Amino acid sequence: MSSHDTLTLSQSVLGADLSDTECQALLDISKKISLKKEDVLFKEGEADDQLYLVVSGKIDVIKNLGAKDETIMVALTPGSLAGELSFIDGEPHSMTLRSRKDSEVIILNRADFEGLIATHPHAVYHVMRAIVRASHKLQRDLNARFMEMNRFVTNQYM
């Protein structure tokens, strides 16, 4: 992978606490793919053991793809993580990810990542901590949206 990928990783939530050596170790076991506009990275209900880092482009997080109530929840931009909960617990994805425009994504497989425990234990710790941070941020954002919606609904009927 390129020095651009190293920079993207080190500046992402995933690589914030990683040294250059640890970033390179992570990239050495990762693969990078290119997505065209409208390509689906993964579908709601599918399970996999991969963690995704957006390198370039924009990827929509969609609930109920193709249904009458299809909703774009958020757009992921470079440096964003995706699939982190499924990466940890193996449960199916709760949303679909579809590329809004040409995009590149770094993919980290859980089994390869677990292999770093022996050689780069601090990197594994830092990545897991980053995943928890990202999950907490998402939870805080969802709570704030819920409170905002609740205030709106409450004010409509008072």
Summary of the structure (lengths in Angstrom):
residues: 158
radius of gyration: 16.9
end to end distance: 57.2
largest distance: 60.5
contacts: 477
relative contact order: 0.20
helix: 44%
strand: 25%
